[in-house]
Every structure is written in structure tokens, then in C-alpha cells.
Amino acid sequence: MSWDALTQAGHKFGMPAIDYKSFNRRWNAIDPKTGQPTSDAQTLKNLVARFDGNEVVIDAGHKDQPQQGQPKTNDVERSAMAATKRQFK
């Protein structure tokens, strides 16, 4: 999602404009008392896969699912593959 698109989406929820510098500052924010990322920074890191000067890539939570073009293996297929491996050892 481009920075402009993110800002436009945010305006619908009353959020201020978002640009790379302000986002980067919040992403890297450290609590001076604990030395750990602030709660805002941690929230961003949980929601965003990566970002750069051109775009923000939202983490859609599909890390455990097969990549596009790879077939999804179900329980029956896993069982069949395991049985085949045992049979031919």
C-alpha cells in the first residue's frame, strides 16, 4: 500500500497523514524507562510485514499457509505421504 493510499485510508478513521519519516520514527520508538519498543511500535511490528520509502506491506497473517502456486496439504495427504515413506524404507 502506498503512503498516499495509507493516508487516504487513515483519513476515513480520523487519522493524520502518514509519511515514511513519521512511520519510521514510531516503528523504532523505544521506551526510555525499559529500553524496549513502545507499545505503539510493537503493535506496528505485529501488523506490518515490511515498509520502505515507497510502500507499507501489511502482514495479512498468512505465514502458515502455502505460498501461491504451492498446493495445500491436508491431513489425509500427510498421512498418505507418511505411510508411503514407511513402506519404502
HUPE-V92341 format. One record per residue. N is the residue number from 0. SS is DSSP state (hx for helix, st for strand, lp for the rest). D_CENTER is the distance of its C-alpha to the mean C-alpha in Angstrom with 2 decimals. Layout:
n->[N | N]
ss->[SS | SS]
d_center->[D_CENTER | D_CENTER]
This chain:
n->[0 | 1 | 2 | 3 | 4 | 5 | 6 | 7 | 8 | 9 | 10 | 11 | 12 | 13 | 14 | 15 | 16 | 17 | 18 | 19 | 20 | 21 | 22 | 23 | 24 | 25 | 26 | 27 | 28 | 29 | 30 | 31 | 32 | 33 | 34 | 35 | 36 | 37 | 38 | 39 | 40 | 41 | 42 | 43 | 44 | 45 | 46 | 47 | 48 | 49 | 50 | 51 | 52 | 53 | 54 | 55 | 56 | 57 | 58 | 59 | 60 | 61 | 62 | 63 | 64 | 65 | 66 | 67 | 68 | 69 | 70 | 71 | 72 | 73 | 74 | 75 | 76 | 77 | 78 | 79 | 80 | 81 | 82 | 83 | 84 | 85 | 86 | 87 | 88]
ss->[lp | st | hx | hx | hx | hx | hx | hx | hx | hx | hx | lp | lp | lp | lp | lp | lp | lp | lp | hx | hx | hx | hx | hx | hx | hx | hx | lp | lp | st | lp | lp | lp | lp | lp | lp | st | lp | hx | hx | hx | hx | hx | hx | hx | hx | hx | st | st | st | st | lp | lp | lp | st | st | st | st | lp | lp | lp | lp | lp | lp | lp | lp | lp | lp | lp | lp | lp | lp | lp | lp | hx | hx | hx | hx | hx | hx | hx | hx | hx | hx | hx | hx | hx | lp | lp]
d_center->[12.55 | 15.41 | 16.38 | 19.32 | 17.48 | 15.21 | 18.53 | 20.29 | 17.86 | 18.09 | 21.86 | 22.07 | 21.05 | 23.26 | 20.74 | 22.12 | 21.24 | 18.15 | 18.56 | 17.11 | 19.54 | 19.02 | 15.21 | 15.62 | 18.29 | 16.28 | 13.32 | 16.16 | 18.34 | 20.25 | 22.57 | 25.98 | 27.43 | 24.98 | 23.51 | 20.04 | 17.07 | 17.97 | 16.54 | 15.13 | 13.48 | 12.01 | 10.81 | 9.10 | 7.50 | 6.41 | 5.09 | 4.18 | 3.23 | 6.99 | 10.07 | 13.76 | 17.05 | 16.53 | 13.18 | 9.79 | 6.99 | 5.02 | 2.13 | 5.68 | 6.28 | 8.46 | 8.37 | 11.90 | 13.26 | 15.34 | 14.42 | 16.36 | 20.00 | 19.94 | 21.89 | 20.64 | 22.93 | 24.47 | 26.60 | 29.85 | 28.75 | 27.60 | 30.97 | 32.88 | 31.29 | 32.08 | 35.61 | 36.13 | 35.14 | 37.59 | 40.29 | 40.27 | 40.12]
